[in-house]
């Protein structure tokens, strides 16, 4: 990550939840339908409760809840976590009285006992890890590893381009303010004890990547 990108990413996250609350009040550009890559995995039958080895799922940075709701509709017992109260109000309204999905307001670096009291069979990240500065990414990776039971799946979508290939500023988050996306080498370094498989086929000009990772059983 560039020095400028690292500084801007750090500054952004020191502001806490209020920038995201402001964005969600106006309508975040990434809101709407569930992430297409997750839809594809579920529709193809590659991601199921059986494949995950259980129903317990954690959606980190769940935003207004579209991915959490999709997972719940496919048999998972989902905990969606986000630090934006505005986003979670939208998520709860969208979920209605649907069973199998709970939303928790929390900082991912200070998770409450209600989240950490159990391990998860599936962790989904639809674009949160890449928003953090490099040092914090490693810290969050360690947290996710602790929360994953042995044999669990982690499904990850992230920006993966060089800084020059990303917009200087975007509401997508701080990794779009001069910083780099996540490359596979960084995942390998941060997620020791996981098998990492890239699911999409890299193309010229592509700025994102999609991974399925499985934590070693022993």
DRENTIVEX-469802 format. One record per residue (C-alpha): residue number from 0; x, y, z; chain. Coordinates in nm, 4 decimals. Layout:
// DRENTIVEX-469802
seq / xx / yy / zz / mol
NUM / X / Y / Z / A
...
This chain:
// DRENTIVEX-469802
seq / xx / yy / zz / mol
0 / 0.0000 / 0.0000 / 0.0000 / A
1 / 0.1283 / 0.3490 / -0.0757 / A
2 / 0.2314 / 0.5713 / 0.2142 / A
3 / -0.0426 / 0.8191 / 0.1231 / A
4 / -0.3000 / 0.5433 / 0.1063 / A
5 / -0.1942 / 0.4058 / 0.4439 / A
6 / -0.2186 / 0.7507 / 0.6050 / A
7 / -0.5593 / 0.8231 / 0.4529 / A
8 / -0.6924 / 0.4814 / 0.5482 / A
9 / -0.5769 / 0.5333 / 0.9075 / A
10 / -0.7341 / 0.8802 / 0.9236 / A
11 / -1.0615 / 0.7498 / 0.7826 / A
12 / -1.0954 / 0.4807 / 1.0459 / A
13 / -1.0120 / 0.7127 / 1.3314 / A
14 / -1.3362 / 0.8926 / 1.2465 / A
15 / -1.5331 / 0.5880 / 1.3583 / A
16 / -1.8829 / 0.5096 / 1.2356 / A
17 / -2.0137 / 0.8569 / 1.1585 / A
18 / -1.8842 / 0.8808 / 0.7967 / A
19 / -2.0594 / 0.5535 / 0.7184 / A
20 / -2.3751 / 0.6646 / 0.9002 / A
21 / -2.3776 / 0.9759 / 0.6836 / A
22 / -2.3256 / 0.7730 / 0.3653 / A
23 / -2.5982 / 0.5226 / 0.4555 / A
24 / -2.8473 / 0.7996 / 0.5323 / A
25 / -2.8059 / 0.9240 / 0.1746 / A
26 / -2.7862 / 0.5756 / 0.0246 / A
27 / -2.4511 / 0.4026 / -0.0038 / A
28 / -2.3434 / 0.3262 / -0.3627 / A
29 / -2.2723 / -0.0383 / -0.2712 / A
30 / -2.6194 / -0.1008 / -0.1250 / A
31 / -2.8868 / -0.3025 / -0.2986 / A
32 / -2.8678 / -0.6589 / -0.4207 / A
33 / -2.6408 / -0.9171 / -0.2586 / A
34 / -2.2914 / -0.9428 / -0.3998 / A
35 / -2.3143 / -1.1254 / -0.7315 / A
36 / -2.0219 / -1.3550 / -0.6534 / A
37 / -2.1953 / -1.4806 / -0.3391 / A
38 / -2.5180 / -1.5339 / -0.5322 / A
39 / -2.3263 / -1.7390 / -0.7881 / A
40 / -2.1676 / -1.9622 / -0.5250 / A
41 / -2.5026 / -2.0351 / -0.3632 / A
42 / -2.6898 / -2.0908 / -0.6887 / A
43 / -2.4204 / -2.3264 / -0.8189 / A
44 / -2.4411 / -2.5388 / -0.5054 / A
45 / -2.0742 / -2.4793 / -0.4249 / A
46 / -2.1656 / -2.3010 / -0.1019 / A
47 / -2.4105 / -2.4881 / 0.1173 / A
48 / -2.4574 / -2.5643 / 0.4838 / A
49 / -2.3071 / -2.9067 / 0.4159 / A
50 / -2.0031 / -2.7564 / 0.2416 / A
51 / -1.9480 / -2.5232 / 0.5366 / A
52 / -1.9937 / -2.8083 / 0.7822 / A
53 / -2.2620 / -2.6283 / 0.9809 / A
54 / -2.5093 / -2.3404 / 0.9852 / A
55 / -2.3267 / -2.0810 / 1.1956 / A
56 / -2.2306 / -1.7849 / 0.9735 / A
57 / -2.0721 / -1.4469 / 1.0415 / A
58 / -2.1051 / -1.1581 / 0.7947 / A
59 / -1.8367 / -0.9005 / 0.8776 / A
60 / -1.9132 / -0.5437 / 0.7724 / A
61 / -2.2653 / -0.6525 / 0.6786 / A
62 / -2.3902 / -0.3017 / 0.5967 / A
63 / -2.7603 / -0.2914 / 0.5182 / A
64 / -2.7826 / -0.6684 / 0.5288 / A
65 / -2.8417 / -0.7995 / 0.1760 / A
66 / -2.5735 / -1.0695 / 0.1985 / A
67 / -2.6744 / -1.1727 / 0.5517 / A
68 / -3.0354 / -1.2096 / 0.4437 / A
69 / -2.9356 / -1.4149 / 0.1391 / A
70 / -2.7322 / -1.6514 / 0.3555 / A
71 / -3.0202 / -1.6863 / 0.6017 / A
72 / -3.2545 / -1.7695 / 0.3135 / A
73 / -3.0115 / -2.0472 / 0.2204 / A
74 / -3.0218 / -2.2171 / 0.5585 / A
75 / -2.7514 / -2.0384 / 0.7565 / A
76 / -2.7917 / -1.8957 / 1.1061 / A
77 / -2.6304 / -1.5586 / 1.0390 / A
78 / -2.4816 / -1.2938 / 1.2651 / A
79 / -2.4243 / -0.9718 / 1.0710 / A
80 / -2.1870 / -0.7206 / 1.2290 / A
81 / -2.1395 / -0.3566 / 1.1345 / A
82 / -2.0529 / -0.0413 / 1.3257 / A
83 / -2.3017 / 0.1804 / 1.1423 / A
84 / -2.6290 / 0.2059 / 1.3324 / A
85 / -2.7940 / 0.3559 / 1.0243 / A
86 / -2.6910 / 0.0590 / 0.8098 / A
87 / -2.8187 / -0.1861 / 1.0698 / A
88 / -3.1537 / -0.0086 / 1.0965 / A
89 / -3.1887 / -0.0700 / 0.7233 / A
90 / -3.0753 / -0.4305 / 0.7624 / A
91 / -3.3303 / -0.5063 / 1.0330 / A
92 / -3.6069 / -0.3443 / 0.8302 / A
93 / -3.5109 / -0.5499 / 0.5245 / A
94 / -3.4956 / -0.8731 / 0.7237 / A
95 / -3.8359 / -0.8155 / 0.8831 / A
96 / -3.9472 / -1.1156 / 1.0891 / A
97 / -3.7189 / -1.3528 / 0.8991 / A
98 / -3.5659 / -1.6251 / 1.1150 / A
99 / -3.1974 / -1.7094 / 1.1083 / A
100 / -3.0426 / -1.3633 / 1.0969 / A
101 / -2.9329 / -1.1327 / 1.3794 / A
102 / -2.7621 / -0.7958 / 1.3446 / A
103 / -2.5083 / -0.6633 / 1.5953 / A
104 / -2.3646 / -0.3129 / 1.6092 / A
105 / -1.9958 / -0.3399 / 1.6947 / A
106 / -1.6431 / -0.2419 / 1.6019 / A
107 / -1.4737 / -0.5435 / 1.4431 / A
108 / -1.1731 / -0.4776 / 1.6662 / A
109 / -1.3834 / -0.4786 / 1.9844 / A
110 / -1.6424 / -0.7479 / 1.9275 / A
111 / -1.8885 / -0.8227 / 2.2095 / A
112 / -1.9267 / -1.1581 / 2.3804 / A
113 / -2.2468 / -1.2191 / 2.1863 / A
114 / -2.0308 / -1.2535 / 1.8736 / A
115 / -1.7131 / -1.4093 / 2.0154 / A
116 / -1.8786 / -1.6675 / 2.2397 / A
117 / -1.8896 / -1.9201 / 1.9572 / A
118 / -1.6946 / -2.0186 / 1.6489 / A
119 / -1.8405 / -2.0049 / 1.2997 / A
120 / -1.8703 / -2.2539 / 1.0152 / A
121 / -1.8781 / -1.9782 / 0.7518 / A
122 / -1.7388 / -1.6255 / 0.7566 / A
123 / -1.8317 / -1.3915 / 0.4730 / A
124 / -1.6568 / -1.0647 / 0.3913 / A
125 / -1.8037 / -0.8804 / 0.0952 / A
126 / -1.5546 / -0.5917 / 0.0970 / A
127 / -1.4511 / -0.4973 / 0.4492 / A
128 / -1.1000 / -0.6286 / 0.5115 / A
129 / -0.9639 / -0.4277 / 0.2185 / A
130 / -1.0878 / -0.1035 / 0.3739 / A
131 / -0.8352 / -0.1149 / 0.6574 / A
132 / -0.4707 / -0.0102 / 0.6794 / A
133 / -0.2245 / -0.2963 / 0.6336 / A
134 / -0.1436 / -0.3421 / 1.0040 / A
135 / -0.5111 / -0.3548 / 1.0933 / A
136 / -0.5774 / -0.6079 / 0.8181 / A
137 / -0.3386 / -0.8485 / 0.9884 / A
138 / -0.5097 / -0.7890 / 1.3222 / A
139 / -0.8528 / -0.8519 / 1.1736 / A
140 / -0.7276 / -1.1651 / 0.9968 / A
141 / -0.6135 / -1.2989 / 1.3340 / A
142 / -0.9566 / -1.2243 / 1.4800 / A
143 / -1.1355 / -1.4007 / 1.1958 / A
144 / -0.9110 / -1.7026 / 1.2363 / A
145 / -0.9996 / -1.7235 / 1.6061 / A
146 / -1.3681 / -1.6993 / 1.5221 / A
147 / -1.3514 / -1.9746 / 1.2591 / A
148 / -1.3815 / -2.3305 / 1.3795 / A
149 / -1.1275 / -2.5792 / 1.2389 / A
150 / -1.2491 / -2.6725 / 0.8911 / A
151 / -1.4570 / -2.3551 / 0.8511 / A
152 / -1.4951 / -2.1604 / 0.5269 / A
153 / -1.4129 / -1.7938 / 0.4725 / A
154 / -1.5547 / -1.6397 / 0.1542 / A
155 / -1.3874 / -1.3093 / 0.0696 / A
156 / -1.4461 / -1.0447 / -0.1954 / A
157 / -1.1896 / -0.7643 / -0.2055 / A
158 / -1.0334 / -0.4954 / -0.4195 / A
159 / -0.6970 / -0.6209 / -0.5407 / A
160 / -0.5563 / -0.3582 / -0.7762 / A
161 / -0.2501 / -0.1389 / -0.7501 / A
162 / -0.3155 / 0.2133 / -0.6181 / A
163 / -0.2754 / 0.3646 / -0.9652 / A
164 / -0.5611 / 0.1486 / -1.0949 / A
165 / -0.8108 / 0.2631 / -0.8310 / A
166 / -0.9976 / 0.5947 / -0.8074 / A
167 / -0.8288 / 0.8592 / -0.5943 / A
168 / -1.1417 / 0.8932 / -0.3832 / A
169 / -1.4619 / 0.6943 / -0.3643 / A
170 / -1.7337 / 0.6234 / -0.1116 / A
171 / -1.6342 / 0.2559 / -0.1277 / A
172 / -1.3934 / 0.3149 / 0.1589 / A
173 / -1.0389 / 0.4124 / 0.2481 / A
174 / -0.8651 / 0.1533 / 0.0331 / A
175 / -1.0074 / 0.3595 / -0.2510 / A
176 / -0.8440 / 0.6784 / -0.1217 / A
177 / -0.4996 / 0.6178 / -0.2641 / A
178 / -0.4407 / 0.2733 / -0.1125 / A
179 / -0.3934 / -0.0682 / -0.2693 / A
180 / -0.6306 / -0.3571 / -0.2669 / A
181 / -0.5423 / -0.6968 / -0.1234 / A
182 / -0.3144 / -0.9293 / -0.3200 / A
183 / -0.3006 / -1.3044 / -0.2675 / A
184 / 0.0472 / -1.2805 / -0.1140 / A
185 / -0.0970 / -1.0656 / 0.1642 / A
186 / -0.3715 / -1.3202 / 0.2314 / A
187 / -0.1153 / -1.5993 / 0.2475 / A
188 / 0.0932 / -1.3970 / 0.4956 / A
189 / -0.2029 / -1.3025 / 0.7140 / A
190 / -0.4010 / -1.6262 / 0.7055 / A
191 / -0.1528 / -1.8936 / 0.8037 / A
192 / -0.3304 / -2.2226 / 0.8551 / A
193 / -0.5793 / -2.1653 / 0.5742 / A
194 / -0.6048 / -2.3124 / 0.2242 / A
195 / -0.6667 / -2.0223 / -0.0137 / A
196 / -0.8371 / -2.0622 / -0.3514 / A
197 / -0.9095 / -1.7790 / -0.5916 / A
198 / -1.2473 / -1.8392 / -0.7539 / A
199 / -1.2583 / -1.5723 / -1.0229 / A
200 / -1.0357 / -1.5665 / -1.3293 / A
201 / -0.8134 / -1.2554 / -1.3378 / A
202 / -0.8667 / -1.0375 / -1.6453 / A
203 / -0.6881 / -0.7357 / -1.7836 / A
204 / -0.8019 / -0.4256 / -1.5963 / A
205 / -0.9779 / -0.6215 / -1.3224 / A
206 / -0.9620 / -0.4492 / -0.9834 / A
207 / -1.1236 / -0.7120 / -0.7561 / A
208 / -1.0739 / -1.0724 / -0.6501 / A
209 / -1.2929 / -1.3422 / -0.4986 / A
210 / -1.1600 / -1.6146 / -0.2701 / A
211 / -1.2793 / -1.9244 / -0.0904 / A
212 / -1.0599 / -2.0178 / 0.2054 / A
213 / -1.0783 / -2.3165 / 0.4378 / A
214 / -0.9194 / -2.3260 / 0.7798 / A
215 / -0.7035 / -2.6301 / 0.8435 / A
216 / -0.8706 / -2.8887 / 1.0644 / A
217 / -0.5568 / -2.9457 / 1.2708 / A
